[in-house]
Every structure is written in C-alpha cells, then in structure tokens.
Amino acid sequence: MTAKTSESGSKAGGKRGGLSGAMTPGRITVLVLAALALIFIFENTDSTEIRLLIPLVTMPLWLALLAVGLIGALVGGYFMRRRR
C-alpha cells in the first residue's frame, strides 16, 4: 500500500522526503560545529610535545587535536550505541 498524498504532493502525516526532510536544525548545528572544529584543528600548525606516560612525543598540534577529536567521536558513538 502507498501513502496517500494531499494536493501539495506531501505524504500523509506531514513528513517530507529528500534533502529538506534530512536537514533538521539539530543536524545543521552539528555540521556547523564539526566545520568549526576542523578549522580550529587545522589552524594550529605549531609543533607540540606530548608526554605519553613515559616517552615524550613531538608532533604538529593539529595532528594531536585531530587525534583527540577522533577518540572523542569514537567514545561518544560507543556510548550512544549502548544507550539504544
């Protein structure tokens, strides 16, 4: 069975398909914050020293920030998946 459409062409229940239905305010906010995070990461190009328990590692600051961001995304995704 197919959903009935009104005269304007939208599906019954008021849900729109396509890109306009996928771009919610929450998703737009997340995309903007992700873009700002990437700009912040790649603007910091100086070298930094990081102590990993005992060894001292020297790497570009953008790489260290990107690594921490990826670790945070993985941990956040893990806990969001466990919540369901």
Secondary structure, DSSP 8 states (H G I E B T S, - for coil): ----B-TTS-BTTS---SHHHH--HHHHHHHHHHHHHHHHHHH--SEEEEE-SSSEEEEEHHHHHHHHHHHHHHHHHHHHHHH-
